[in-house]
Amino acid sequence: MLNLQPYQNPTYFGYLAVALLPIMIGILYGRRFRWYETLVTLAFLVLTFGGDKWWQGLMLICYIIYEMILTFSYFNYRKKKNSGVIFVLAVILSILPLVIVKITPAIDAGKESIIGFLGISYLTFKTVGMIMEIRDGIIKELGLWETLHFLLFFPTISSGPIDRFRRFKKDYDAVPERDKYLSLLEKGVHYIFLGFLYKFLLAYFWGSYLLPIVRIHALGHGGISWWLVAYTYVYSMDLFFDFAGYSLFAVGTSYIMGYETPMNFNQPFKSKNIKDFWNRWHMTLSFWFRDYIYMRLVFFMMKNKLVKSRIAMANIGYLTLFLIMGFWHGVTWYYIVYGIFHACAIIINDAWLRFKKKHRKSIPSNKFTEYFAMFLTFNVVCFSFLIFSGFLNELFFMNK
């Protein structure tokens, strides 16, 4: 059986273009063929999880059944009661499969969990978000088919962007006006072609051509060297263009289908500070962590008066958020250090902004300071990506 990973080769895009054509025609004439969208979704899921990935496909089916039972059970319970204990239990049960998948390689000599599959993280973010919004009373109606479409929306299933159920449902329930859809279609095609530039030209140049060269030289030199510096920036460019390219494909395909999936990147290397960076980089992930972890933790501490200082409260929130984000990437020292690094960077940034506010008259603010802030933030971010890459582990602990 044929297996094609999302947005990886021309054959996938050929199938995608053919599959999207009836959807485009339908929406232009004011109709959304949900039955056809369902068939297309099933077809692309079979392409993604078929062939030698059949076990992942089976695990995806088991996961969806598990999460659907859990989500609908909690939804029905929430109509009658609102126990905090039951809510916490529902969240724990929802993230349990992901926790098992992430922990297994650390405790079983690097072996992958048998229940893992492509996209399990992003599906978990969706289901946990739904449970939390059900608890808050934001989700008041929950249908079987719309929930399945939301979870299994094939353009974003493997690596996001992470959508919210309420936003998705608005698009699912409506057919965009012709003029609006023509605008979405234009943007969607533009994003897909921009994705080609990012992923197949720029990411190829930085990642497939340059990165192996600087990696060999950095390992050959050993320790700290200019080749290590080169690796830092080459890897950062590859990481951005590869992931941003994928995200553009996902958003572009969604737009063509009439769904306004949120963007994931907004010129992150123009950020003026580290907090601004996280408002521009992998935005759907950072906003998810902000809304569902940071804000809720800070509210919990305020409500229970656990910490008096607002500054200390915010710092605890940052450390907790980025530690969880680090562990989410993987249970290895460099992912955890990456999380701690960003938490510390934001804490230092907040301290600087408070100091700057008090001494605004004596601290210059002009184009030079603005560009210097961008330059400094860019270098701090690139160093964090060096940590994230795991190359330091290879260079200092394995290259012997």
Secondary structure, DSSP 8 states (H G I E B T S, - for coil): -----TTSSHHHHHHHHHHHHHHHHHHHTT---HHHHHHHHHHHHHHHHSGGGHHHHHHHHHHHHHHHHHHHHHHHHHTT---HHHHHHHHHHHHHHHHHHHHHHHHTTT---TT--TTHHHHHHHHHHHHHHHHTT------HHHHHHHHT-GGGTTT-----HHHHHHHHH----HHHHHHHHHHHHHHHHHHHIIIIIIHIIIIIIIHHHHHHHHHHH-SS-HHHHHHHHHHHHHHHHHHHHHHHHHHHHHHHTT-----S-S-GGG-SSHHHHHTTSSHHHHHHHIIIIIHHHHHHHHHTT--S-HHHHHHHHHHHHHHHHHHHH-SSHHHHHHHHHHHHHHHHHHHHHHHHHHTTTTS--SHHHHHHHHHHHHHHHHHHHHHHHTHHHIIIII--
